[in-house]
Amino acid sequence: MARIATDILVSGGGVAGLTAAAAFASAGWSVICVDPQPPVTSAEAEGADLRSTALLQPSIPLLQAAGLWPRLAPHAAPLQVMRIVDAGGPVAEPRVIKDFDAADISEQPFGWNLPNWLLRRETVAHLKTLKRVDFRPGIATKSVLTRESEALVTLSDGTRVATRLLVAADGRNSPVREALGISVRTTRYGQKALAFTVTHPIPHENVSTEIHRSGGPFTLVPLPDAGGKPASAIVWMERGEEALRLKALPREAFEAEMTARSCGILGPLTLASQVNVWPIISQVAARMSGERTALMAEAAHVMPPIGAQGLNMSLADLGALLELLADHRDDPGSAALLEAYHRRRHWEVQARILGIDLLNRASMAGDPAWRDLRAKLLDALYGSAPVRRTLMRAGLGVA
């Protein structure tokens, strides 16, 4: 049985894990990255992740340092305005519309939006240029044994890896987290999210629009034009049974339903991809570190797709690890480093998950009285310029 050694083993080849591998290698560490499934890097391929991700301002320096941003920037659509629409009245039409403009707090957009499958494609291509990264798609983490000096990881092909730091970026059902016996607290909302892309006749003008009625938000996020037509990524959150009903509709009926749910703000919507369905939960690990191991991304925290927090929280995990590693070049998996990482990230993760939980529950409101209260609260928060700017900075994760 072969045995090899590395500074860092990243278990998980999703967007977060691939980015982590690139960032660690760019910082001078030797890295092995494994994932049981080869990455899907085309929108048309079976299993493609049709969700999109808004990379917010604080994430860009990390991507630049990892050498990824020059690859991603040409494919990204800027997010200049976050528009919140309340359509919770007797009929499905806007009754409160509030625009949060990045120009109020910055000279840059809030962030830049890209499809998840494209993020994978460009990141995998970049890894091939990095000599310090050994990316092994189709290979899973089979077992983990940690001790004070190193973690011993057995891979599904029989290879044994001695690593000074094991990074669990292997998803909400993380095998590494389970191997270390770290528990999670999970909240289920009875919701599912439909994820797909559309084209539309009215340009989005770099405005991300979140429409609230009941069941959850309907969010249109700008994408670069597709085939000469304005395009957007949509995440449509609904009660589970309703989401499955929508998914089963014929194309024409589905397009009519989604256009009605969008309140027609971009004109008739035309489906431009397959439709994926995702369960909505929130989840937080009891700890973000164990012996020789750091948990990041969905291995550590999962939240509803509201406010573009998901991957940006994962990149904040990665940023904290990189800062601590710079001060621990002699031992990247020391107990002191991992305890500092847990303390730095765990409180913020819990606070953000609580905030997103409250926003999601408010967006689900079906009772007219609660929907009216939601609209009044949105109006009140927006009406105060200092509060509005504070909310925008909080959403970006900056002081």
Protein Blocks (a to p, Z undefined) as FASTA:
>chain_A
ZZdddfbdcedjbfklmmmmmmmmmnopacddddfbdcdfbfkbghiafbdcdddfklmm
mmmmnommmmmmmmpccdfbccdddfkbfbdcdfbdcdddfklmocbdfbdcddfklmmm
mmmmmmmmpmkbccdehiacfbdcddfkbccdddfkopacddfbdcdfebjklfklmmno
pacddddehiacdddddddfbdgklpacdddfehiacdddddddeehiacddddddddfk
lmmmmmmpcfklmmmmmmmmnnomnopaddfbdcddddddddddfbfcdehiacehjllo
ccddehhlmmmmmmmmmmmmmmmmmmmmmlmkbfklmmmmmmmmmmmmmmmmmmmmmmmm
mmmpmbfklmmmmmmmmmmmmmpmklmmmmmmmmnopZZ
